[in-house]
Amino acid sequence: MSKDDKDKVQIIDKDLDLSNAGRGVWLVKVPKYIAQKWEKAPSSMDVGKLRISKTPGQKAQVSLSLTPAVLALDPDEKIPTEHVLDVSQVTKQTLGVFSHMAPAEAAVASVGKENSSSSQPDNEKLYMEGRIVQKLECRPIADTCYMKLKLESIRKASEPQRRVQPIDKIVQNFKPVKDHAHNIEYRDRKKAEGKKSRDDKNAVMDMLFHAFEKHQYYNIKDLVKITNQPISYLKEILKDVCDYNMKNPHKNMWELKKEYRHYKTEEKKEEEEHKSGSSDSE
């Protein structure tokens, strides 16, 4: 998005419901296997029971037990049911929990409320659910079930991503060949052309002069195709009759030496045009 597009974006101020701003909320970090179970559970199911035991002069002990209904979602997968929650206070941070109501739900909730004719109803409702006062980390009890779960996770992580499998049948989509068709065609064409032989120097010079009658500048590759001579032998002849340009706009191009050129200069062209014009007037 460009800067102009960002300037065109309309910023709409929305009201934030702060009725629950004073409520304290716990931020709990749970293991992955518990999070996966809770995601599969329906919204009406009890997923666990929280126990808080307080002893005078000591920190409160918090424990979590998963319900049998959650464990029954996937009976083949055995996971620990008892967990301990380590509690830590939030002192140097200000954290909050926010929620929003979907447009459809907001439309249903707004039924029966009076709106002024000048204002438009908001499609989305924003709420502050509370302020985080404690952080808790859910830690499973190191029993036999947890050790088996950990061992299985280590085994899965150590499995290689790629495996070597024996093939009983020949793979038809890619079959190795001794030589490719384009290589065979290239060698046959080279044999048909034969090895380049050196022609007489005068004959090569005649071909060069005939080529330079058509164009003033040539690349060495084009001259090799025209004369069909070895490049080393051709360069020897070019050094005698041509100049090699080292500067732009015709860099790395060959041009006939001045003594071999017969191009008409601009002054001669103007004189000929002037003479032809005067003869026509007479």
Phi and psi restraints in degrees (value plus and minus 20) as a CYANA .aco file:
   2 SER   PHI     -97.9   -57.9
   2 SER   PSI     152.2   192.2
   3 LYS   PHI     -86.6   -46.6
   3 LYS   PSI     -57.1   -17.1
   4 ASP   PHI     -84.6   -44.6
   4 ASP   PSI     -60.1   -20.1
   5 ASP   PHI     -84.5   -44.5
   5 ASP   PSI     -57.2   -17.2
   6 LYS   PHI     -85.4   -45.4
   6 LYS   PSI     -56.1   -16.1
   7 ASP   PHI     -87.8   -47.8
   7 ASP   PSI     -49.8    -9.8
   8 LYS   PHI     -98.3   -58.3
   8 LYS   PSI     -38.6     1.4
   9 VAL   PHI     -85.7   -45.7
   9 VAL   PSI     107.2   147.2
  10 GLN   PHI    -103.9   -63.9
  10 GLN   PSI     104.4   144.4
  11 ILE   PHI    -113.5   -73.5
  11 ILE   PSI     100.3   140.3
  12 ILE   PHI    -127.2   -87.2
  12 ILE   PSI     105.0   145.0
  13 ASP   PHI     -99.4   -59.4
  13 ASP   PSI     109.4   149.4
  14 LYS   PHI    -139.0   -99.0
  14 LYS   PSI     126.9   166.9
  15 ASP   PHI     -98.9   -58.9
  15 ASP   PSI     120.9   160.9
  16 LEU   PHI    -131.2   -91.2
  16 LEU   PSI     103.3   143.3
  17 ASP   PHI     -96.4   -56.4
  17 ASP   PSI      94.7   134.7
  18 LEU   PHI    -129.8   -89.8
  18 LEU   PSI       4.4    44.4
  19 SER   PHI     -86.0   -46.0
  19 SER   PSI     -47.1    -7.1
  20 ASN   PHI    -125.8   -85.8
  20 ASN   PSI      -0.2    39.8
  21 ALA   PHI     -84.2   -44.2
  21 ALA   PSI     -48.1    -8.1
  22 GLY   PHI    -105.5   -65.5
  22 GLY   PSI     -23.5    16.5
  23 ARG   PHI     -98.8   -58.8
  23 ARG   PSI     114.3   154.3
  24 GLY   PHI    -103.6   -63.6
  24 GLY   PSI     116.9   156.9
  25 VAL   PHI    -147.7  -107.7
  25 VAL   PSI     125.7   165.7
  26 TRP   PHI    -116.2   -76.2
  26 TRP   PSI     117.3   157.3
  27 LEU   PHI    -124.8   -84.8
  27 LEU   PSI      90.3   130.3
  28 VAL   PHI    -130.8   -90.8
  28 VAL   PSI     111.2   151.2
  29 LYS   PHI    -124.8   -84.8
  29 LYS   PSI      99.1   139.1
  30 VAL   PHI    -133.1   -93.1
  30 VAL   PSI     137.3   177.3
  31 PRO   PHI     -83.3   -43.3
  31 PRO   PSI     143.2   183.2
  32 LYS   PHI     -85.6   -45.6
  32 LYS   PSI     -58.1   -18.1
  33 TYR   PHI     -87.8   -47.8
  33 TYR   PSI     -49.7    -9.7
  34 ILE   PHI     -92.5   -52.5
  34 ILE   PSI     -61.9   -21.9
  35 ALA   PHI     -81.0   -41.0
  35 ALA   PSI     -58.8   -18.8
  36 GLN   PHI     -86.5   -46.5
  36 GLN   PSI     -57.9   -17.9
  37 LYS   PHI     -85.7   -45.7
  37 LYS   PSI     -64.0   -24.0
  38 TRP   PHI     -87.2   -47.2
  38 TRP   PSI     -51.4   -11.4
  39 GLU   PHI     -87.7   -47.7
  39 GLU   PSI     -53.0   -13.0
  40 LYS   PHI     -98.2   -58.2
  40 LYS   PSI     -41.8    -1.8
  41 ALA   PHI     -94.4   -54.4
  41 ALA   PSI     122.7   162.7
  42 PRO   PHI     -89.3   -49.3
  42 PRO   PSI     142.4   182.4
  43 SER   PHI     -87.2   -47.2
  43 SER   PSI     -45.0    -5.0
  44 SER   PHI    -108.1   -68.1
  44 SER   PSI     -20.7    19.3
  45 MET   PHI    -108.9   -68.9
  45 MET   PSI     121.8   161.8
  46 ASP   PHI     -99.1   -59.1
  46 ASP   PSI     100.4   140.4
  47 VAL   PHI    -119.0   -79.0
  47 VAL   PSI     -35.6     4.4
  48 GLY   PHI    -194.5  -154.5
  48 GLY   PSI     146.8   186.8
  49 LYS   PHI    -142.9  -102.9
  49 LYS   PSI     112.5   152.5
  50 LEU   PHI    -126.5   -86.5
  50 LEU   PSI     108.8   148.8
  51 ARG   PHI    -138.2   -98.2
  51 ARG   PSI     112.1   152.1
  52 ILE   PHI    -143.0  -103.0
  52 ILE   PSI      95.6   135.6
  53 SER   PHI    -133.2   -93.2
  53 SER   PSI     104.6   144.6
  54 LYS   PHI    -128.3   -88.3
  54 LYS   PSI     112.0   152.0
  55 THR   PHI    -139.8   -99.8
  55 THR   PSI     111.8   151.8
  56 PRO   PHI     -79.2   -39.2
  56 PRO   PSI     111.2   151.2
  57 GLY   PHI      63.6   103.6
  57 GLY   PSI     -18.9    21.1
  58 GLN   PHI    -151.4  -111.4
  58 GLN   PSI     146.0   186.0
  59 LYS   PHI     -90.1   -50.1
  59 LYS   PSI     130.6   170.6
  60 ALA   PHI     -89.7   -49.7
  60 ALA   PSI     117.4   157.4
  61 GLN   PHI    -116.0   -76.0
  61 GLN   PSI     103.6   143.6
  62 VAL   PHI    -135.7   -95.7
  62 VAL   PSI     111.0   151.0
  63 SER   PHI    -153.6  -113.6
  63 SER   PSI     134.8   174.8
  64 LEU   PHI    -148.0  -108.0
  64 LEU   PSI     113.2   153.2
  65 SER   PHI    -143.0  -103.0
  65 SER   PSI     108.3   148.3
  66 LEU   PHI     -97.0   -57.0
  66 LEU   PSI     124.0   164.0
  67 THR   PHI     -99.4   -59.4
  67 THR   PSI     133.3   173.3
  68 PRO   PHI     -79.3   -39.3
  68 PRO   PSI     -47.4    -7.4
  69 ALA   PHI     -85.4   -45.4
  69 ALA   PSI     -57.2   -17.2
  70 VAL   PHI     -89.2   -49.2
  70 VAL   PSI     -60.9   -20.9
  71 LEU   PHI     -86.5   -46.5
  71 LEU   PSI     -47.6    -7.6
  72 ALA   PHI     -97.5   -57.5
  72 ALA   PSI     -29.4    10.6
  73 LEU   PHI     -83.9   -43.9
  73 LEU   PSI     -54.7   -14.7
  74 ASP   PHI    -161.7  -121.7
  74 ASP   PSI      66.1   106.1
  75 PRO   PHI     -85.1   -45.1
  75 PRO   PSI     -47.1    -7.1
  76 ASP   PHI     -90.3   -50.3
  76 ASP   PSI     -45.8    -5.8
  77 GLU   PHI    -111.3   -71.3
  77 GLU   PSI      96.8   136.8
  78 LYS   PHI    -115.4   -75.4
  78 LYS   PSI     101.1   141.1
  79 ILE   PHI    -149.3  -109.3
  79 ILE   PSI     137.3   177.3
  80 PRO   PHI     -84.5   -44.5
  80 PRO   PSI     126.0   166.0
  81 THR   PHI    -124.5   -84.5
  81 THR   PSI     -46.0    -6.0
  82 GLU   PHI    -124.2   -84.2
  82 GLU   PSI     113.6   153.6
  83 HIS   PHI    -160.0  -120.0
  83 HIS   PSI     132.5   172.5
  84 VAL   PHI    -132.5   -92.5
  84 VAL   PSI     119.3   159.3
  85 LEU   PHI    -128.5   -88.5
  85 LEU   PSI      98.8   138.8
  86 ASP   PHI    -104.9   -64.9
  86 ASP   PSI     104.0   144.0
  87 VAL   PHI    -120.2   -80.2
  87 VAL   PSI     116.5   156.5
  88 SER   PHI    -158.1  -118.1
  88 SER   PSI     122.0   162.0
  89 GLN   PHI    -102.4   -62.4
  89 GLN   PSI     127.5   167.5
  90 VAL   PHI    -119.5   -79.5
  90 VAL   PSI      88.0   128.0
  91 THR   PHI    -135.1   -95.1
  91 THR   PSI     -61.2   -21.2
  92 LYS   PHI    -117.5   -77.5
  92 LYS   PSI     -12.1    27.9
  93 GLN   PHI    -151.9  -111.9
  93 GLN   PSI     132.1   172.1
  94 THR   PHI    -136.5   -96.5
  94 THR   PSI      84.3   124.3
  95 LEU   PHI    -137.7   -97.7
  95 LEU   PSI     123.5   163.5
  96 GLY   PHI    -155.1  -115.1
  96 GLY   PSI     142.9   182.9
  97 VAL   PHI    -134.5   -94.5
  97 VAL   PSI     105.0   145.0
  98 PHE   PHI    -139.4   -99.4
  98 PHE   PSI     135.0   175.0
  99 SER   PHI    -163.1  -123.1
  99 SER   PSI     139.8   179.8
 100 HIS   PHI    -157.2  -117.2
 100 HIS   PSI     130.0   170.0
 101 MET   PHI    -119.8   -79.8
 101 MET   PSI     113.8   153.8
 102 ALA   PHI     -81.5   -41.5
 102 ALA   PSI     135.4   175.4
 103 PRO   PHI     -74.8   -34.8
 103 PRO   PSI     -60.5   -20.5
 104 ALA   PHI     -84.9   -44.9
 104 ALA   PSI     -63.5   -23.5
 105 GLU   PHI     -87.7   -47.7
 105 GLU   PSI     -55.9   -15.9
 106 ALA   PHI     -86.5   -46.5
 106 ALA   PSI     -55.4   -15.4
 107 ALA   PHI     -86.3   -46.3
 107 ALA   PSI     -59.3   -19.3
 108 VAL   PHI     -87.7   -47.7
 108 VAL   PSI     -59.5   -19.5
 109 ALA   PHI     -90.0   -50.0
 109 ALA   PSI     -47.5    -7.5
 110 SER   PHI    -104.5   -64.5
 110 SER   PSI     -22.3    17.7
 111 VAL   PHI     -87.3   -47.3
 111 VAL   PSI     112.9   152.9
 112 GLY   PHI      75.1   115.1
 112 GLY   PSI     -31.1     8.9
 113 LYS   PHI    -110.7   -70.7
 113 LYS   PSI     123.3   163.3
 114 GLU   PHI    -107.1   -67.1
 114 GLU   PSI     112.9   152.9
 115 ASN   PHI    -140.0  -100.0
 115 ASN   PSI     122.0   162.0
 116 SER   PHI     -90.3   -50.3
 116 SER   PSI     134.3   174.3
 117 SER   PHI     -89.6   -49.6
 117 SER   PSI     -45.3    -5.3
 118 SER   PHI    -102.7   -62.7
 118 SER   PSI     -45.1    -5.1
 119 SER   PHI    -119.6   -79.6
 119 SER   PSI     128.7   168.7
 120 GLN   PHI    -121.7   -81.7
 120 GLN   PSI     120.6   160.6
 121 PRO   PHI     -89.6   -49.6
 121 PRO   PSI     120.1   160.1
 122 ASP   PHI     -92.7   -52.7
 122 ASP   PSI     120.4   160.4
 123 ASN   PHI    -103.1   -63.1
 123 ASN   PSI     -33.2     6.8
 124 GLU   PHI    -157.9  -117.9
 124 GLU   PSI     113.6   153.6
 125 LYS   PHI    -126.9   -86.9
 125 LYS   PSI     111.3   151.3
 126 LEU   PHI    -130.3   -90.3
 126 LEU   PSI     117.9   157.9
 127 TYR   PHI    -155.0  -115.0
 127 TYR   PSI     127.9   167.9
 128 MET   PHI    -123.3   -83.3
 128 MET   PSI      95.4   135.4
 129 GLU   PHI    -102.1   -62.1
 129 GLU   PSI     -40.6    -0.6
 130 GLY   PHI     139.3   179.3
 130 GLY   PSI     156.7   196.7
 131 ARG   PHI    -131.8   -91.8
 131 ARG   PSI     112.0   152.0
 132 ILE   PHI     -93.5   -53.5
 132 ILE   PSI     102.7   142.7
 133 VAL   PHI    -130.8   -90.8
 133 VAL   PSI     -43.1    -3.1
 134 GLN   PHI    -162.2  -122.2
 134 GLN   PSI     126.6   166.6
 135 LYS   PHI    -130.7   -90.7
 135 LYS   PSI     114.3   154.3
 136 LEU   PHI    -146.9  -106.9
 136 LEU   PSI     117.6   157.6
 137 GLU   PHI    -135.4   -95.4
 137 GLU   PSI      98.4   138.4
 138 CYS   PHI     -99.3   -59.3
 138 CYS   PSI     102.6   142.6
 139 ARG   PHI    -145.4  -105.4
 139 ARG   PSI     103.6   143.6
 140 PRO   PHI     -92.2   -52.2
 140 PRO   PSI     133.5   173.5
 141 ILE   PHI     -96.9   -56.9
 141 ILE   PSI     114.4   154.4
 142 ALA   PHI     -96.6   -56.6
 142 ALA   PSI      56.7    96.7
 143 ASP   PHI    -125.5   -85.5
 143 ASP   PSI    -193.0  -153.0
 144 THR   PHI     -83.2   -43.2
 144 THR   PSI     -59.9   -19.9
 145 CYS   PHI     -83.0   -43.0
 145 CYS   PSI     -62.0   -22.0
 146 TYR   PHI     -87.9   -47.9
 146 TYR   PSI     -58.4   -18.4
 147 MET   PHI     -84.3   -44.3
 147 MET   PSI     -59.0   -19.0
 148 LYS   PHI     -85.9   -45.9
 148 LYS   PSI     -59.8   -19.8
 149 LEU   PHI     -84.2   -44.2
 149 LEU   PSI     -61.0   -21.0
 150 LYS   PHI     -88.0   -48.0
 150 LYS   PSI     -59.8   -19.8
 151 LEU   PHI     -83.6   -43.6
 151 LEU   PSI     -59.9   -19.9
 152 GLU   PHI     -87.1   -47.1
 152 GLU   PSI     -59.1   -19.1
 153 SER   PHI     -86.5   -46.5
 153 SER   PSI     -56.9   -16.9
 154 ILE   PHI     -87.2   -47.2
 154 ILE   PSI     -59.1   -19.1
 155 ARG   PHI     -84.8   -44.8
 155 ARG   PSI     -61.9   -21.9
 156 LYS   PHI     -86.4   -46.4
 156 LYS   PSI     -57.3   -17.3
 157 ALA   PHI     -89.5   -49.5
 157 ALA   PSI     -47.8    -7.8
 158 SER   PHI    -105.1   -65.1
 158 SER   PSI     -27.7    12.3
 159 GLU   PHI     -90.1   -50.1
 159 GLU   PSI     115.1   155.1
 160 PRO   PHI     -87.5   -47.5
 160 PRO   PSI     127.2   167.2
 161 GLN   PHI     -93.0   -53.0
 161 GLN   PSI     -49.7    -9.7
 162 ARG   PHI    -136.5   -96.5
 162 ARG   PSI     123.6   163.6
 163 ARG   PHI    -148.7  -108.7
 163 ARG   PSI     128.6   168.6
 164 VAL   PHI    -113.1   -73.1
 164 VAL   PSI     104.9   144.9
 165 GLN   PHI    -142.2  -102.2
 165 GLN   PSI     114.5   154.5
 166 PRO   PHI     -91.0   -51.0
 166 PRO   PSI     123.5   163.5
 167 ILE   PHI    -130.8   -90.8
 167 ILE   PSI     103.2   143.2
 168 ASP   PHI    -103.1   -63.1
 168 ASP   PSI     -53.5   -13.5
 169 LYS   PHI    -128.2   -88.2
 169 LYS   PSI     137.3   177.3
 170 ILE   PHI     -93.9   -53.9
 170 ILE   PSI     112.2   152.2
 171 VAL   PHI     -95.3   -55.3
 171 VAL   PSI     101.5   141.5
 172 GLN   PHI    -105.3   -65.3
 172 GLN   PSI     -44.9    -4.9
 173 ASN   PHI     -95.6   -55.6
 173 ASN   PSI     -38.0     2.0
 174 PHE   PHI    -167.9  -127.9
 174 PHE   PSI      89.0   129.0
 175 LYS   PHI    -140.2  -100.2
 175 LYS   PSI     104.9   144.9
 176 PRO   PHI     -81.8   -41.8
 176 PRO   PSI     119.9   159.9
 177 VAL   PHI    -141.6  -101.6
 177 VAL   PSI     134.7   174.7
 178 LYS   PHI     -87.6   -47.6
 178 LYS   PSI     -62.3   -22.3
 179 ASP   PHI    -169.9  -129.9
 179 ASP   PSI     129.3   169.3
 180 HIS   PHI    -109.1   -69.1
 180 HIS   PSI     137.0   177.0
 181 ALA   PHI     -85.3   -45.3
 181 ALA   PSI     -58.6   -18.6
 182 HIS   PHI     -89.1   -49.1
 182 HIS   PSI     -50.9   -10.9
 183 ASN   PHI     -88.6   -48.6
 183 ASN   PSI     -60.6   -20.6
 184 ILE   PHI     -84.6   -44.6
 184 ILE   PSI     -61.7   -21.7
 185 GLU   PHI     -83.9   -43.9
 185 GLU   PSI     -59.2   -19.2
 186 TYR   PHI     -85.4   -45.4
 186 TYR   PSI     -62.7   -22.7
 187 ARG   PHI     -87.4   -47.4
 187 ARG   PSI     -59.3   -19.3
 188 ASP   PHI     -83.4   -43.4
 188 ASP   PSI     -59.3   -19.3
 189 ARG   PHI     -87.0   -47.0
 189 ARG   PSI     -58.0   -18.0
 190 LYS   PHI     -86.1   -46.1
 190 LYS   PSI     -58.6   -18.6
 191 LYS   PHI     -85.7   -45.7
 191 LYS   PSI     -58.7   -18.7
 192 ALA   PHI     -86.6   -46.6
 192 ALA   PSI     -57.8   -17.8
 193 GLU   PHI     -91.5   -51.5
 193 GLU   PSI     -51.7   -11.7
 194 GLY   PHI      57.4    97.4
 194 GLY   PSI     152.3   192.3
 195 LYS   PHI     -95.3   -55.3
 195 LYS   PSI     117.8   157.8
 196 LYS   PHI     -87.8   -47.8
 196 LYS   PSI     106.9   146.9
 197 SER   PHI    -127.6   -87.6
 197 SER   PSI     131.1   171.1
 198 ARG   PHI     -98.9   -58.9
 198 ARG   PSI     103.2   143.2
 199 ASP   PHI    -105.8   -65.8
 199 ASP   PSI     155.1   195.1
 200 ASP   PHI     -83.6   -43.6
 200 ASP   PSI     124.7   164.7
 201 LYS   PHI     -81.0   -41.0
 201 LYS   PSI     -61.5   -21.5
 202 ASN   PHI     -85.0   -45.0
 202 ASN   PSI     -57.3   -17.3
 203 ALA   PHI     -85.9   -45.9
 203 ALA   PSI     -58.4   -18.4
 204 VAL   PHI     -87.2   -47.2
 204 VAL   PSI     -60.2   -20.2
 205 MET   PHI     -84.4   -44.4
 205 MET   PSI     -57.3   -17.3
 206 ASP   PHI     -83.1   -43.1
 206 ASP   PSI     -60.6   -20.6
 207 MET   PHI     -85.0   -45.0
 207 MET   PSI     -57.8   -17.8
 208 LEU   PHI     -86.3   -46.3
 208 LEU   PSI     -65.1   -25.1
 209 PHE   PHI     -82.6   -42.6
 209 PHE   PSI     -58.8   -18.8
 210 HIS   PHI     -85.6   -45.6
 210 HIS   PSI     -56.8   -16.8
 211 ALA   PHI     -89.6   -49.6
 211 ALA   PSI     -61.0   -21.0
 212 PHE   PHI     -92.7   -52.7
 212 PHE   PSI     -31.2     8.8
 213 GLU   PHI     -89.9   -49.9
 213 GLU   PSI     -45.1    -5.1
 214 LYS   PHI    -108.9   -68.9
 214 LYS   PSI     -61.1   -21.1
 215 HIS   PHI    -155.1  -115.1
 215 HIS   PSI     131.7   171.7
 216 GLN   PHI    -105.0   -65.0
 216 GLN   PSI     -49.9    -9.9
 217 TYR   PHI    -145.3  -105.3
 217 TYR   PSI     122.8   162.8
 218 TYR   PHI    -159.4  -119.4
 218 TYR   PSI     128.5   168.5
 219 ASN   PHI    -107.2   -67.2
 219 ASN   PSI     134.0   174.0
 220 ILE   PHI     -82.9   -42.9
 220 ILE   PSI     -53.6   -13.6
 221 LYS   PHI     -87.0   -47.0
 221 LYS   PSI     -57.5   -17.5
 222 ASP   PHI     -87.8   -47.8
 222 ASP   PSI     -58.2   -18.2
 223 LEU   PHI     -88.3   -48.3
 223 LEU   PSI     -52.8   -12.8
 224 VAL   PHI     -85.4   -45.4
 224 VAL   PSI     -60.5   -20.5
 225 LYS   PHI     -87.0   -47.0
 225 LYS   PSI     -56.9   -16.9
 226 ILE   PHI     -91.0   -51.0
 226 ILE   PSI     -65.1   -25.1
 227 THR   PHI    -110.3   -70.3
 227 THR   PSI     -41.2    -1.2
 228 ASN   PHI      36.5    76.5
 228 ASN   PSI      26.7    66.7
 229 GLN   PHI    -139.5   -99.5
 229 GLN   PSI     135.6   175.6
 230 PRO   PHI     -79.0   -39.0
 230 PRO   PSI     122.5   162.5
 231 ILE   PHI     -85.0   -45.0
 231 ILE   PSI     -55.9   -15.9
 232 SER   PHI     -86.9   -46.9
 232 SER   PSI     -61.5   -21.5
 233 TYR   PHI     -88.3   -48.3
 233 TYR   PSI     -57.2   -17.2
 234 LEU   PHI     -87.8   -47.8
 234 LEU   PSI     -57.9   -17.9
 235 LYS   PHI     -84.9   -44.9
 235 LYS   PSI     -53.8   -13.8
 236 GLU   PHI     -82.5   -42.5
 236 GLU   PSI     -61.6   -21.6
 237 ILE   PHI     -92.8   -52.8
 237 ILE   PSI     -58.3   -18.3
 238 LEU   PHI     -83.3   -43.3
 238 LEU   PSI     -54.1   -14.1
 239 LYS   PHI     -84.5   -44.5
 239 LYS   PSI     -45.5    -5.5
 240 ASP   PHI    -101.0   -61.0
 240 ASP   PSI     -55.3   -15.3
 241 VAL   PHI    -136.3   -96.3
 241 VAL   PSI     -26.6    13.4
 242 CYS   PHI    -151.2  -111.2
 242 CYS   PSI     142.2   182.2
 243 ASP   PHI    -132.9   -92.9
 243 ASP   PSI     121.3   161.3
 244 TYR   PHI    -119.7   -79.7
 244 TYR   PSI     101.3   141.3
 245 ASN   PHI    -101.8   -61.8
 245 ASN   PSI     108.8   148.8
 246 MET   PHI    -125.8   -85.8
 246 MET   PSI     -25.2    14.8
 247 LYS   PHI    -143.1  -103.1
 247 LYS   PSI     139.7   179.7
 248 ASN   PHI     -90.2   -50.2
 248 ASN   PSI     136.9   176.9
 249 PRO   PHI    -110.6   -70.6
 249 PRO   PSI     -19.9    20.1
 250 HIS   PHI    -137.0   -97.0
 250 HIS   PSI      29.4    69.4
 251 LYS   PHI     -88.6   -48.6
 251 LYS   PSI     121.2   161.2
 252 ASN   PHI      44.2    84.2
 252 ASN   PSI       8.2    48.2
 253 MET   PHI    -139.2   -99.2
 253 MET   PSI     132.1   172.1
 254 TRP   PHI    -121.1   -81.1
 254 TRP   PSI     121.2   161.2
 255 GLU   PHI    -159.8  -119.8
 255 GLU   PSI     125.2   165.2
 256 LEU   PHI     -82.1   -42.1
 256 LEU   PSI     125.6   165.6
 257 LYS   PHI     -86.1   -46.1
 257 LYS   PSI     142.1   182.1
 258 LYS   PHI     -80.2   -40.2
 258 LYS   PSI     -56.6   -16.6
 259 GLU   PHI     -90.0   -50.0
 259 GLU   PSI     -36.0     4.0
 260 TYR   PHI    -123.1   -83.1
 260 TYR   PSI     -24.0    16.0
 261 ARG   PHI    -103.2   -63.2
 261 ARG   PSI     131.6   171.6
 262 HIS   PHI    -158.3  -118.3
 262 HIS   PSI      13.4    53.4
 263 TYR   PHI     -96.0   -56.0
 263 TYR   PSI     124.8   164.8
 264 LYS   PHI    -100.8   -60.8
 264 LYS   PSI     111.7   151.7
 265 THR   PHI     -98.6   -58.6
 265 THR   PSI     149.1   189.1
 266 GLU   PHI     -87.1   -47.1
 266 GLU   PSI     -55.2   -15.2
 267 GLU   PHI     -86.6   -46.6
 267 GLU   PSI     -61.6   -21.6
 268 LYS   PHI     -85.5   -45.5
 268 LYS   PSI     -58.5   -18.5
 269 LYS   PHI     -82.3   -42.3
 269 LYS   PSI     -61.5   -21.5
 270 GLU   PHI     -86.6   -46.6
 270 GLU   PSI     -58.8   -18.8
 271 GLU   PHI     -84.3   -44.3
 271 GLU   PSI     -63.8   -23.8
 272 GLU   PHI     -83.9   -43.9
 272 GLU   PSI     -60.8   -20.8
 273 GLU   PHI     -84.9   -44.9
 273 GLU   PSI     -58.5   -18.5
 274 HIS   PHI     -85.5   -45.5
 274 HIS   PSI     -62.2   -22.2
 275 LYS   PHI     -85.2   -45.2
 275 LYS   PSI     -62.6   -22.6
 276 SER   PHI     -84.9   -44.9
 276 SER   PSI     -54.4   -14.4
 277 GLY   PHI     -88.6   -48.6
 277 GLY   PSI     -60.7   -20.7
 278 SER   PHI     -88.1   -48.1
 278 SER   PSI     -58.8   -18.8
 279 SER   PHI     -85.6   -45.6
 279 SER   PSI     -54.6   -14.6
 280 ASP   PHI     -88.9   -48.9
 280 ASP   PSI     -56.4   -16.4
 281 SER   PHI     -88.3   -48.3
 281 SER   PSI     -55.8   -15.8
